[in-house]
Amino acid sequence: MAIIPEQFMNAVVAIGIDQFDADGKRIWIGSGFIVERKELQNSNFSTYYIITNKHVIGNLRQIFMRFNSLSGAFVKDYNINLYDNMGHPLFSAHPNQGTDIIAIQFAPQALINDMSIWGAFEINTHTLTLEQMQRTGVEEGSLVYALGFPMNLVYEIKSPICRLGCVSRIRDAFLLAQNTPIFLIDAQTFPGNSGGPIISRPEPLSIMGTPSNNSSNLIGILSAYLPYKDVLISQQTGEVQMVQTENSGLTIVHPVDRIKEVVEMEWQRNEQIRLSQQPQQFPPLIKSEGATV
Protein backbone atom coordinates (compact mmCIF):
# COMPACT_ATOMS: atom_id res chain seq x y z
CA MET A 1 0.00 0.00 0.00
CA ALA A 2 1.55 3.28 -1.13
CA ILE A 3 1.81 6.03 1.48
CA ILE A 4 3.63 8.62 -0.65
CA PRO A 5 2.14 9.10 -4.15
CA GLU A 6 4.59 8.36 -6.96
CA GLN A 7 3.83 11.81 -8.35
CA PHE A 8 5.34 13.33 -5.20
CA MET A 9 8.50 11.23 -5.47
CA ASN A 10 8.91 12.24 -9.13
CA ALA A 11 8.53 15.91 -8.17
CA VAL A 12 11.68 15.84 -6.01
CA VAL A 13 14.86 16.91 -7.82
CA ALA A 14 18.55 16.78 -6.98
CA ILE A 15 20.31 20.13 -7.37
CA GLY A 16 23.92 20.09 -8.48
CA ILE A 17 26.68 22.36 -9.74
CA ASP A 18 29.05 22.40 -12.70
CA GLN A 19 31.78 20.62 -10.77
CA PHE A 20 32.78 16.97 -10.59
CA ASP A 21 34.40 14.74 -8.00
CA ALA A 22 37.52 12.60 -8.41
CA ASP A 23 35.45 9.89 -10.11
CA GLY A 24 34.09 12.35 -12.67
CA LYS A 25 30.62 12.45 -11.15
CA ARG A 26 28.67 15.65 -10.73
CA ILE A 27 28.63 17.20 -7.25
CA TRP A 28 25.12 17.52 -5.81
CA ILE A 29 24.58 20.19 -3.17
CA GLY A 30 20.89 20.20 -2.30
CA SER A 31 17.34 19.21 -3.05
CA GLY A 32 14.30 20.87 -4.55
CA PHE A 33 10.86 20.04 -5.84
CA ILE A 34 8.38 21.10 -8.50
CA VAL A 35 5.02 22.70 -7.77
CA GLU A 36 2.17 23.37 -10.17
CA ARG A 37 0.03 26.51 -10.11
CA LYS A 38 -3.23 26.28 -12.03
CA GLU A 39 -4.32 29.56 -13.62
CA LEU A 40 -7.31 31.07 -11.82
CA GLN A 41 -9.08 31.98 -15.05
CA ASN A 42 -8.37 28.67 -16.81
CA SER A 43 -7.66 25.59 -14.69
CA ASN A 44 -6.58 23.69 -17.82
CA PHE A 45 -3.46 25.86 -17.97
CA SER A 46 -0.68 25.57 -15.40
CA THR A 47 2.67 27.14 -14.68
CA TYR A 48 5.47 25.21 -12.99
CA TYR A 49 8.05 26.24 -10.41
CA ILE A 50 11.20 24.78 -8.92
CA ILE A 51 11.25 25.37 -5.17
CA THR A 52 14.42 25.24 -3.08
CA ASN A 53 16.28 27.21 -0.39
CA LYS A 54 18.00 30.55 -0.85
CA HIS A 55 21.15 29.14 0.70
CA VAL A 56 21.25 26.22 -1.75
CA ILE A 57 21.70 28.47 -4.79
CA GLY A 58 23.87 30.98 -2.87
CA ASN A 59 25.88 32.97 -5.43
CA LEU A 60 25.56 30.39 -8.20
CA ARG A 61 24.81 31.54 -11.74
CA GLN A 62 23.29 28.23 -12.79
CA ILE A 63 22.21 24.94 -11.29
CA PHE A 64 21.78 21.41 -12.63
CA MET A 65 18.89 19.03 -12.00
CA ARG A 66 18.67 15.30 -12.65
CA PHE A 67 15.63 13.43 -13.96
CA ASN A 68 15.03 9.79 -14.84
CA SER A 69 14.18 9.13 -18.46
CA LEU A 70 12.10 6.66 -20.45
CA SER A 71 14.31 7.01 -23.52
CA GLY A 72 18.04 6.87 -24.12
CA ALA A 73 20.16 7.18 -20.99
CA PHE A 74 18.59 6.23 -17.65
CA VAL A 75 19.09 9.78 -16.38
CA LYS A 76 19.38 13.19 -17.95
CA ASP A 77 20.88 16.29 -16.36
CA TYR A 78 19.44 19.70 -17.16
CA ASN A 79 20.93 23.08 -16.39
CA ILE A 80 18.92 26.17 -15.63
CA ASN A 81 20.32 29.70 -15.62
CA LEU A 82 19.57 31.80 -12.56
CA TYR A 83 20.38 35.20 -14.13
CA ASP A 84 19.85 36.77 -17.53
CA ASN A 85 22.57 38.42 -19.65
CA MET A 86 22.07 41.70 -17.78
CA GLY A 87 22.57 40.07 -14.39
CA HIS A 88 18.89 40.22 -13.41
CA PRO A 89 17.64 37.25 -11.36
CA LEU A 90 15.35 34.78 -13.12
CA PHE A 91 13.78 33.73 -9.83
CA SER A 92 11.94 35.22 -6.85
CA ALA A 93 13.18 35.00 -3.27
CA HIS A 94 10.91 35.39 -0.27
CA PRO A 95 11.29 39.00 0.97
CA ASN A 96 11.60 37.95 4.61
CA GLN A 97 15.30 37.53 5.29
CA GLY A 98 14.71 34.56 7.57
CA THR A 99 12.44 32.70 5.14
CA ASP A 100 14.76 30.43 3.19
CA ILE A 101 12.74 29.90 -0.03
CA ILE A 102 13.08 30.74 -3.72
CA ALA A 103 10.84 29.90 -6.69
CA ILE A 104 11.95 29.59 -10.32
CA GLN A 105 9.28 29.47 -13.02
CA PHE A 106 10.39 27.16 -15.80
CA ALA A 107 9.15 25.69 -19.04
CA PRO A 108 8.86 21.87 -18.80
CA GLN A 109 8.77 21.28 -22.55
CA ALA A 110 12.31 19.85 -22.64
CA LEU A 111 11.30 17.23 -20.06
CA ILE A 112 8.27 16.28 -22.13
CA ASN A 113 10.25 16.12 -25.39
CA ASP A 114 12.95 13.94 -23.79
CA MET A 115 10.42 11.62 -22.13
CA SER A 116 11.94 12.47 -18.75
CA ILE A 117 9.97 11.40 -15.70
CA TRP A 118 8.72 14.25 -13.54
CA GLY A 119 5.82 15.20 -11.29
CA ALA A 120 4.55 18.19 -9.36
CA PHE A 121 2.73 19.14 -6.17
CA GLU A 122 -0.41 21.07 -7.15
CA ILE A 123 -0.12 24.15 -4.97
CA ASN A 124 -3.72 24.09 -3.71
CA THR A 125 -4.90 20.47 -3.77
CA HIS A 126 -1.70 18.65 -2.69
CA THR A 127 -0.80 20.95 0.20
CA LEU A 128 -1.82 21.87 3.73
CA THR A 129 -1.39 25.41 5.05
CA LEU A 130 -0.90 26.06 8.75
CA GLU A 131 -4.62 26.69 9.14
CA GLN A 132 -5.46 23.44 7.31
CA MET A 133 -2.90 21.52 9.34
CA GLN A 134 -4.45 22.75 12.57
CA ARG A 135 -7.94 21.91 11.32
CA THR A 136 -7.00 18.37 10.25
CA GLY A 137 -4.96 17.46 13.33
CA VAL A 138 -1.40 17.70 11.96
CA GLU A 139 0.32 18.68 15.20
CA GLU A 140 3.00 17.53 17.64
CA GLY A 141 3.50 13.78 17.25
CA SER A 142 2.10 13.60 13.71
CA LEU A 143 4.34 11.54 11.43
CA VAL A 144 6.00 13.16 8.44
CA TYR A 145 8.44 12.25 5.67
CA ALA A 146 11.49 14.25 4.61
CA LEU A 147 12.44 13.65 0.96
CA GLY A 148 15.72 14.66 -0.60
CA PHE A 149 19.30 13.80 -1.48
CA PRO A 150 21.53 13.99 1.62
CA MET A 151 25.29 13.58 1.53
CA ASN A 152 25.54 13.62 -2.28
CA LEU A 153 23.53 10.37 -2.50
CA VAL A 154 22.49 10.70 -6.14
CA TYR A 155 23.09 7.45 -7.96
CA GLU A 156 22.51 6.02 -11.43
CA ILE A 157 18.74 6.36 -11.02
CA LYS A 158 17.35 9.50 -9.41
CA SER A 159 15.60 8.21 -6.32
CA PRO A 160 15.12 10.51 -3.31
CA ILE A 161 15.97 9.31 0.17
CA CYS A 162 12.95 9.15 2.49
CA ARG A 163 13.41 9.77 6.23
CA LEU A 164 10.57 9.23 8.70
CA GLY A 165 10.08 11.79 11.45
CA CYS A 166 7.43 13.55 13.46
CA VAL A 167 6.30 17.08 14.11
CA SER A 168 8.16 18.26 17.22
CA ARG A 169 6.83 21.78 17.71
CA ILE A 170 4.16 23.63 15.76
CA ARG A 171 1.67 25.20 18.20
CA ASP A 172 3.64 28.44 18.27
CA ALA A 173 3.48 28.55 14.45
CA PHE A 174 -0.31 28.20 14.60
CA LEU A 175 -0.50 31.16 16.97
CA LEU A 176 1.97 33.27 14.97
CA ALA A 177 0.77 32.29 11.49
CA GLN A 178 1.08 35.83 10.11
CA ASN A 179 4.62 36.37 11.42
CA THR A 180 6.52 34.09 9.00
CA PRO A 181 6.93 31.31 11.59
CA ILE A 182 8.73 28.01 11.26
CA PHE A 183 7.95 24.64 12.78
CA LEU A 184 10.27 21.85 13.88
CA ILE A 185 10.35 18.19 12.99
CA ASP A 186 12.32 15.38 14.62
CA ALA A 187 14.08 13.76 11.66
CA GLN A 188 17.73 13.10 10.93
CA THR A 189 18.63 15.35 8.01
CA PHE A 190 22.03 16.24 6.62
CA PRO A 191 23.71 18.52 4.07
CA GLY A 192 21.99 17.86 0.74
CA ASN A 193 18.53 17.59 2.33
CA SER A 194 18.18 21.37 2.21
CA GLY A 195 15.32 22.44 -0.05
CA GLY A 196 13.51 19.11 0.05
CA PRO A 197 9.77 18.72 0.69
CA ILE A 198 8.19 17.65 3.98
CA ILE A 199 5.18 15.37 3.48
CA SER A 200 2.47 14.59 6.01
CA ARG A 201 1.70 10.93 6.62
CA PRO A 202 -1.95 9.82 6.45
CA GLU A 203 -3.31 9.07 9.92
CA PRO A 204 -6.59 7.12 9.71
CA LEU A 205 -6.49 6.51 13.47
CA SER A 206 -6.99 9.33 15.97
CA ILE A 207 -8.30 9.90 19.48
CA MET A 208 -12.10 9.94 19.46
CA GLY A 209 -13.45 13.44 18.96
CA THR A 210 -10.25 14.85 17.45
CA PRO A 211 -9.63 15.66 13.75
CA SER A 212 -7.55 13.36 11.53
CA ASN A 213 -5.66 13.73 8.27
CA ASN A 214 -6.17 10.83 5.85
CA SER A 215 -4.03 11.93 2.88
CA SER A 216 -0.40 12.71 2.10
CA ASN A 217 0.24 16.40 1.50
CA LEU A 218 3.09 18.83 1.12
CA ILE A 219 3.28 20.77 4.40
CA GLY A 220 6.61 22.59 4.10
CA ILE A 221 10.17 22.90 2.86
CA LEU A 222 13.19 21.74 4.82
CA SER A 223 15.72 24.48 5.56
CA ALA A 224 18.39 23.15 7.94
CA TYR A 225 18.93 21.09 11.04
CA LEU A 226 19.34 22.79 14.40
CA PRO A 227 22.92 22.33 15.59
CA TYR A 228 23.80 21.35 19.14
CA LYS A 229 26.97 23.05 20.38
CA ASP A 230 29.12 21.44 23.05
CA VAL A 231 31.55 24.00 24.51
CA LEU A 232 34.88 22.95 26.05
CA ILE A 233 36.07 25.49 28.67
CA SER A 234 39.56 25.55 30.18
CA GLN A 235 39.50 24.94 33.95
CA GLN A 236 42.59 27.14 34.35
CA THR A 237 41.61 30.21 32.32
CA GLY A 238 37.84 29.83 32.11
CA GLU A 239 38.11 30.57 28.38
CA VAL A 240 36.44 28.63 25.59
CA GLN A 241 38.96 26.20 24.07
CA MET A 242 36.79 24.40 21.54
CA VAL A 243 33.22 24.37 20.26
CA GLN A 244 32.00 21.07 18.84
CA THR A 245 28.84 21.19 16.72
CA GLU A 246 26.58 18.18 16.30
CA ASN A 247 23.29 17.46 14.59
CA SER A 248 20.54 17.76 17.21
CA GLY A 249 18.05 15.77 15.11
CA LEU A 250 15.66 18.73 15.05
CA THR A 251 15.03 20.25 11.63
CA ILE A 252 13.67 23.68 10.67
CA VAL A 253 10.73 23.67 8.24
CA HIS A 254 9.08 26.64 6.52
CA PRO A 255 5.33 26.02 6.08
CA VAL A 256 3.47 25.80 2.77
CA ASP A 257 2.04 29.27 3.41
CA ARG A 258 5.48 30.75 2.66
CA ILE A 259 5.91 28.57 -0.45
CA LYS A 260 2.61 29.87 -1.81
CA GLU A 261 3.71 33.45 -1.19
CA VAL A 262 6.95 33.12 -3.13
CA VAL A 263 5.20 31.25 -5.98
CA GLU A 264 2.74 34.14 -6.31
CA MET A 265 5.66 36.58 -6.35
CA GLU A 266 7.33 34.64 -9.17
CA TRP A 267 4.04 34.40 -11.10
CA GLN A 268 3.57 38.16 -10.76
CA ARG A 269 7.13 38.84 -11.87
CA ASN A 270 6.64 36.88 -15.07
CA GLU A 271 3.15 38.26 -15.62
CA GLN A 272 4.48 41.82 -15.54
CA ILE A 273 7.10 40.87 -18.11
CA ARG A 274 4.44 39.30 -20.32
CA LEU A 275 2.15 42.35 -20.09
CA SER A 276 5.02 44.67 -20.96
CA GLN A 277 5.57 42.54 -24.10
CA GLN A 278 9.21 41.95 -23.23
CA PRO A 279 10.90 38.72 -24.26
CA GLN A 280 10.00 35.75 -22.10
CA GLN A 281 12.25 35.76 -19.03
CA PHE A 282 11.63 32.50 -17.22
CA PRO A 283 14.47 30.11 -17.96
CA PRO A 284 13.97 26.91 -19.93
CA LEU A 285 15.53 23.66 -18.83
CA ILE A 286 18.46 22.88 -21.10
CA LYS A 287 19.67 19.31 -21.37
CA SER A 288 23.27 18.91 -20.38
CA GLU A 289 24.95 16.64 -22.89
CA GLY A 290 26.68 13.56 -21.54
CA ALA A 291 25.15 13.27 -18.07
CA THR A 292 27.63 11.48 -15.86
CA VAL A 293 26.16 8.65 -13.79
RANORHU-V312260 format. One record per residue. N is the residue number from 0. RES is the residue in three letters. PHI is phi in degrees with one decimal (* if undefined). D_FIRST is the distance of its C-alpha to the first C-alpha in Angstrom with 1 decimal. Layout:
# RANORHU-V312260
n:N res:RES phi:PHI d_first:D_FIRST
n:N res:RES phi:PHI d_first:D_FIRST
This chain:
# RANORHU-V312260
n:0 res:MET phi:* d_first:0.0
n:1 res:ALA phi:-75.1 d_first:3.8
n:2 res:ILE phi:-100.7 d_first:6.5
n:3 res:ILE phi:-104.5 d_first:9.4
n:4 res:PRO phi:-58.4 d_first:10.2
n:5 res:GLU phi:-57.8 d_first:11.8
n:6 res:GLN phi:-57.4 d_first:15.0
n:7 res:PHE phi:-69.2 d_first:15.3
n:8 res:MET phi:-62.9 d_first:15.1
n:9 res:ASN phi:-69.9 d_first:17.7
n:10 res:ALA phi:-78.3 d_first:19.8
n:11 res:VAL phi:-82.0 d_first:20.6
n:12 res:VAL phi:-124.5 d_first:23.8
n:13 res:ALA phi:-86.8 d_first:26.0
n:14 res:ILE phi:-111.9 d_first:29.5
n:15 res:GLY phi:-127.8 d_first:32.4
n:16 res:ILE phi:-125.5 d_first:36.2
n:17 res:ASP phi:-86.2 d_first:38.8
n:18 res:GLN phi:-138.2 d_first:39.4
n:19 res:PHE phi:-132.1 d_first:38.4
n:20 res:ASP phi:-83.9 d_first:38.3
n:21 res:ALA phi:-64.2 d_first:40.5
n:22 res:ASP phi:-91.0 d_first:38.2
n:23 res:GLY phi:79.7 d_first:38.4
n:24 res:LYS phi:-100.7 d_first:34.9
n:25 res:ARG phi:-61.6 d_first:34.4
n:26 res:ILE phi:-89.3 d_first:34.2
n:27 res:TRP phi:-107.8 d_first:31.2
n:28 res:ILE phi:-114.1 d_first:32.0
n:29 res:GLY phi:-171.0 d_first:29.1
n:30 res:SER phi:-127.0 d_first:26.1
n:31 res:GLY phi:-159.0 d_first:25.7
n:32 res:PHE phi:-156.7 d_first:23.5
n:33 res:ILE phi:-103.1 d_first:24.2
n:34 res:VAL phi:-120.1 d_first:24.5
n:35 res:GLU phi:-113.8 d_first:25.6
n:36 res:ARG phi:-117.4 d_first:28.4
n:37 res:LYS phi:-76.0 d_first:29.1
n:38 res:GLU phi:-65.3 d_first:32.8
n:39 res:LEU phi:-64.5 d_first:34.0
n:40 res:GLN phi:-85.7 d_first:36.5
n:41 res:ASN phi:-151.8 d_first:34.3
n:42 res:SER phi:-70.2 d_first:30.5
n:43 res:ASN phi:-79.6 d_first:30.4
n:44 res:PHE phi:-113.3 d_first:31.7
n:45 res:SER phi:-129.9 d_first:29.9
n:46 res:THR phi:-114.6 d_first:31.0
n:47 res:TYR phi:-124.5 d_first:28.9
n:48 res:TYR phi:-138.4 d_first:29.4
n:49 res:ILE phi:-91.7 d_first:28.6
n:50 res:ILE phi:-111.1 d_first:28.2
n:51 res:THR phi:-156.1 d_first:29.2
n:52 res:ASN phi:-88.1 d_first:31.7
n:53 res:LYS phi:-58.7 d_first:35.5
n:54 res:HIS phi:-71.9 d_first:36.0
n:55 res:VAL phi:-69.2 d_first:33.8
n:56 res:ILE phi:-81.7 d_first:36.1
n:57 res:GLY phi:47.9 d_first:39.2
n:58 res:ASN phi:-102.7 d_first:42.3
n:59 res:LEU phi:-67.0 d_first:40.6
n:60 res:ARG phi:-96.0 d_first:41.8
n:61 res:GLN phi:-153.1 d_first:38.8
n:62 res:ILE phi:-130.8 d_first:35.2
n:63 res:PHE phi:-120.4 d_first:33.0
n:64 res:MET phi:-132.5 d_first:29.4
n:65 res:ARG phi:-109.5 d_first:27.3
n:66 res:PHE phi:-131.7 d_first:24.9
n:67 res:ASN phi:-73.5 d_first:23.3
n:68 res:SER phi:-136.1 d_first:25.0
n:69 res:LEU phi:-92.7 d_first:24.7
n:70 res:SER phi:-137.1 d_first:28.4
n:71 res:GLY phi:68.5 d_first:30.9
n:72 res:ALA phi:-64.7 d_first:30.0
n:73 res:PHE phi:-60.5 d_first:26.4
n:74 res:VAL phi:-129.3 d_first:27.0
n:75 res:LYS phi:-132.3 d_first:29.5
n:76 res:ASP phi:-99.4 d_first:31.1
n:77 res:TYR phi:-124.8 d_first:32.6
n:78 res:ASN phi:-106.2 d_first:35.2
n:79 res:ILE phi:-136.1 d_first:35.9
n:80 res:ASN phi:-76.4 d_first:39.2
n:81 res:LEU phi:-100.2 d_first:39.4
n:82 res:TYR phi:-138.7 d_first:43.1
n:83 res:ASP phi:-84.5 d_first:45.3
n:84 res:ASN phi:-65.9 d_first:48.7
n:85 res:MET phi:-93.7 d_first:50.4
n:86 res:GLY phi:86.1 d_first:48.2
n:87 res:HIS phi:-83.2 d_first:46.4
n:88 res:PRO phi:-66.7 d_first:42.8
n:89 res:LEU phi:-102.4 d_first:40.2
n:90 res:PHE phi:-151.2 d_first:37.7
n:91 res:SER phi:-120.4 d_first:37.8
n:92 res:ALA phi:-109.9 d_first:37.5
n:93 res:HIS phi:-60.2 d_first:37.0
n:94 res:PRO phi:-67.3 d_first:40.6
n:95 res:ASN phi:-74.3 d_first:40.0
n:96 res:GLN phi:-59.1 d_first:40.9
n:97 res:GLY phi:-87.7 d_first:38.3
n:98 res:THR phi:-97.9 d_first:35.4
n:99 res:ASP phi:-90.2 d_first:34.0
n:100 res:ILE phi:-139.7 d_first:32.5
n:101 res:ILE phi:-128.4 d_first:33.6
n:102 res:ALA phi:-131.9 d_first:32.5
n:103 res:ILE phi:-123.1 d_first:33.5
n:104 res:GLN phi:-74.9 d_first:33.5
n:105 res:PHE phi:-140.3 d_first:33.1
n:106 res:ALA phi:-97.9 d_first:33.3
n:107 res:PRO phi:-85.9 d_first:30.2
n:108 res:GLN phi:-60.6 d_first:32.2
n:109 res:ALA phi:-62.2 d_first:32.5
n:110 res:LEU phi:-64.1 d_first:28.8
n:111 res:ILE phi:-66.0 d_first:28.7
n:112 res:ASN phi:-63.2 d_first:31.8
n:113 res:ASP phi:-87.3 d_first:30.5
n:114 res:MET phi:57.6 d_first:27.1
n:115 res:SER phi:-78.4 d_first:25.5
n:116 res:ILE phi:-92.3 d_first:21.8
n:117 res:TRP phi:-149.2 d_first:21.5
n:118 res:GLY phi:-148.2 d_first:19.8
n:119 res:ALA phi:-156.3 d_first:21.0
n:120 res:PHE phi:-88.1 d_first:20.3
n:121 res:GLU phi:-71.5 d_first:22.2
n:122 res:ILE phi:-64.4 d_first:24.7
n:123 res:ASN phi:-108.2 d_first:24.7
n:124 res:THR phi:-94.4 d_first:21.4
n:125 res:HIS phi:-109.0 d_first:18.9
n:126 res:THR phi:-133.1 d_first:21.0
n:127 res:LEU phi:-129.3 d_first:22.3
n:128 res:THR phi:-77.2 d_first:25.9
n:129 res:LEU phi:-57.3 d_first:27.5
n:130 res:GLU phi:-63.7 d_first:28.6
n:131 res:GLN phi:-69.9 d_first:25.2
n:132 res:MET phi:-63.1 d_first:23.6
n:133 res:GLN phi:-63.6 d_first:26.4
n:134 res:ARG phi:-70.7 d_first:25.9
n:135 res:THR phi:-102.5 d_first:22.2
n:136 res:GLY phi:82.4 d_first:22.5
n:137 res:VAL phi:-84.3 d_first:21.4
n:138 res:GLU phi:-147.3 d_first:24.1
n:139 res:GLU phi:-53.8 d_first:25.0
n:140 res:GLY phi:96.2 d_first:22.4
n:141 res:SER phi:-67.0 d_first:19.4
n:142 res:LEU phi:-80.5 d_first:16.8
n:143 res:VAL phi:-140.1 d_first:16.7
n:144 res:TYR phi:-120.3 d_first:15.9
n:145 res:ALA phi:-106.5 d_first:18.9
n:146 res:LEU phi:-110.1 d_first:18.5
n:147 res:GLY phi:167.9 d_first:21.5
n:148 res:PHE phi:-129.6 d_first:23.8
n:149 res:PRO phi:-71.4 d_first:25.7
n:150 res:MET phi:54.8 d_first:28.7
n:151 res:ASN phi:63.4 d_first:29.0
n:152 res:LEU phi:-83.8 d_first:25.8
n:153 res:VAL phi:-121.0 d_first:25.7
n:154 res:TYR phi:-104.1 d_first:25.5
n:155 res:GLU phi:-60.8 d_first:26.0
n:156 res:ILE phi:-114.9 d_first:22.7
n:157 res:LYS phi:-68.6 d_first:21.9
n:158 res:SER phi:-144.9 d_first:18.7
n:159 res:PRO phi:-64.6 d_first:18.7
n:160 res:ILE phi:-79.8 d_first:18.5
n:161 res:CYS phi:-110.6 d_first:16.1
n:162 res:ARG phi:-118.4 d_first:17.7
n:163 res:LEU phi:-86.4 d_first:16.5
n:164 res:GLY phi:-149.8 d_first:19.3
n:165 res:CYS phi:-142.6 d_first:20.5
n:166 res:VAL phi:-69.5 d_first:23.0
n:167 res:SER phi:-96.8 d_first:26.4
n:168 res:ARG phi:-152.1 d_first:28.9
n:169 res:ILE phi:-146.5 d_first:28.7
n:170 res:ARG phi:-60.2 d_first:31.1
n:171 res:ASP phi:-66.3 d_first:34.0
n:172 res:ALA phi:-67.7 d_first:32.2
n:173 res:PHE phi:-61.7 d_first:31.8
n:174 res:LEU phi:-75.1 d_first:35.5
n:175 res:LEU phi:-112.7 d_first:36.5
n:176 res:ALA phi:-58.2 d_first:34.3
n:177 res:GLN phi:-90.8 d_first:37.2
n:178 res:ASN phi:-110.5 d_first:38.4
n:179 res:THR phi:45.1 d_first:35.9
n:180 res:PRO phi:-79.2 d_first:34.1
n:181 res:ILE phi:-116.4 d_first:31.4
n:182 res:PHE phi:-133.0 d_first:28.9
n:183 res:LEU phi:-113.9 d_first:27.9
n:184 res:ILE phi:-121.8 d_first:24.6
n:185 res:ASP phi:-98.1 d_first:24.5
n:186 res:ALA phi:-155.7 d_first:22.9
n:187 res:GLN phi:-72.3 d_first:24.6
n:188 res:THR phi:-126.9 d_first:25.4
n:189 res:PHE phi:-139.4 d_first:28.2
n:190 res:PRO phi:-50.9 d_first:30.4
n:191 res:GLY phi:108.0 d_first:28.3
n:192 res:ASN phi:-73.9 d_first:25.6
n:193 res:SER phi:-53.8 d_first:28.1
n:194 res:GLY phi:90.9 d_first:27.2
n:195 res:GLY phi:-81.7 d_first:23.4
n:196 res:PRO phi:-80.8 d_first:21.1
n:197 res:ILE phi:-109.9 d_first:19.9
n:198 res:ILE phi:-113.8 d_first:16.6
n:199 res:SER phi:-77.0 d_first:16.0
n:200 res:ARG phi:-93.6 d_first:12.9
n:201 res:PRO phi:-60.0 d_first:11.9
n:202 res:GLU phi:-128.7 d_first:13.8
n:203 res:PRO phi:-67.9 d_first:13.7
n:204 res:LEU phi:-100.7 d_first:16.3
n:205 res:SER phi:-154.4 d_first:19.8
n:206 res:ILE phi:-64.0 d_first:23.4
n:207 res:MET phi:-54.3 d_first:25.0
n:208 res:GLY phi:89.2 d_first:26.9
n:209 res:THR phi:-112.5 d_first:25.1
n:210 res:PRO phi:-70.8 d_first:23.0
n:211 res:SER phi:-138.8 d_first:19.2
n:212 res:ASN phi:-115.1 d_first:17.0
n:213 res:ASN phi:-109.1 d_first:13.8
n:214 res:SER phi:-143.5 d_first:12.9
n:215 res:SER phi:-82.7 d_first:12.9
n:216 res:ASN phi:-145.0 d_first:16.5
n:217 res:LEU phi:-72.5 d_first:19.1
n:218 res:ILE phi:-118.2 d_first:21.5
n:219 res:GLY phi:176.3 d_first:23.9
n:220 res:ILE phi:-122.2 d_first:25.2
n:221 res:LEU phi:-74.0 d_first:25.9
n:222 res:SER phi:-108.4 d_first:29.6
n:223 res:ALA phi:-169.4 d_first:30.6
n:224 res:TYR phi:-82.4 d_first:30.4
n:225 res:LEU phi:-83.1 d_first:33.2
n:226 res:PRO phi:-80.8 d_first:35.6
n:227 res:TYR phi:-104.8 d_first:37.3
n:228 res:LYS phi:-108.8 d_first:40.9
n:229 res:ASP phi:-104.8 d_first:42.9
n:230 res:VAL phi:-100.8 d_first:46.6
n:231 res:LEU phi:-98.2 d_first:49.2
n:232 res:ILE phi:-113.8 d_first:52.7
n:233 res:SER phi:-67.7 d_first:55.9
n:234 res:GLN phi:-69.7 d_first:57.8
n:235 res:GLN phi:-80.0 d_first:61.1
n:236 res:THR phi:-100.6 d_first:60.7
n:237 res:GLY phi:74.2 d_first:57.9
n:238 res:GLU phi:-94.6 d_first:56.5
n:239 res:VAL phi:-70.2 d_first:52.9
n:240 res:GLN phi:-98.4 d_first:52.8
n:241 res:MET phi:-159.3 d_first:49.1
n:242 res:VAL phi:-120.4 d_first:45.9
n:243 res:GLN phi:-105.5 d_first:42.7
n:244 res:THR phi:-104.3 d_first:39.5
n:245 res:GLU phi:-130.4 d_first:36.1
n:246 res:ASN phi:-77.1 d_first:32.6
n:247 res:SER phi:-75.5 d_first:32.1
n:248 res:GLY phi:90.6 d_first:28.3
n:249 res:LEU phi:-95.3 d_first:28.7
n:250 res:THR phi:-124.6 d_first:27.8
n:251 res:ILE phi:-82.0 d_first:29.3
n:252 res:VAL phi:-128.0 d_first:27.3
n:253 res:HIS phi:-91.3 d_first:28.9
n:254 res:PRO phi:-71.1 d_first:27.2
n:255 res:VAL phi:-56.9 d_first:26.2
n:256 res:ASP phi:-51.4 d_first:29.5
n:257 res:ARG phi:-73.4 d_first:31.3
n:258 res:ILE phi:-62.4 d_first:29.2
n:259 res:LYS phi:-60.7 d_first:30.0
n:260 res:GLU phi:-63.2 d_first:33.7
n:261 res:VAL phi:-73.7 d_first:34.0
n:262 res:VAL phi:-63.7 d_first:32.2
n:263 res:GLU phi:-64.8 d_first:34.8
n:264 res:MET phi:-61.6 d_first:37.6
n:265 res:GLU phi:-69.2 d_first:36.6
n:266 res:TRP phi:-63.0 d_first:36.4
n:267 res:GLN phi:-62.9 d_first:39.8
n:268 res:ARG phi:-59.5 d_first:41.2
n:269 res:ASN phi:-73.8 d_first:40.4
n:270 res:GLU phi:-67.1 d_first:41.4
n:271 res:GLN phi:-63.9 d_first:44.8
n:272 res:ILE phi:-65.3 d_first:45.3
n:273 res:ARG phi:-63.8 d_first:44.5
n:274 res:LEU phi:-68.8 d_first:46.9
n:275 res:SER phi:-83.7 d_first:49.6
n:276 res:GLN phi:61.2 d_first:49.2
n:277 res:GLN phi:-82.5 d_first:48.8
n:278 res:PRO phi:-58.7 d_first:47.0
n:279 res:GLN phi:-56.7 d_first:43.2
n:280 res:GLN phi:-106.9 d_first:42.3
n:281 res:PHE phi:-75.7 d_first:38.6
n:282 res:PRO phi:-78.9 d_first:37.9
n:283 res:PRO phi:-78.6 d_first:36.3
n:284 res:LEU phi:-76.7 d_first:34.0
n:285 res:ILE phi:-119.8 d_first:36.2
n:286 res:LYS phi:-66.5 d_first:34.9
n:287 res:SER phi:-88.5 d_first:36.3
n:288 res:GLU phi:-64.6 d_first:37.7
n:289 res:GLY phi:69.0 d_first:36.9
n:290 res:ALA phi:-58.2 d_first:33.7
n:291 res:THR phi:-92.6 d_first:33.9
n:292 res:VAL phi:-107.9 d_first:30.8
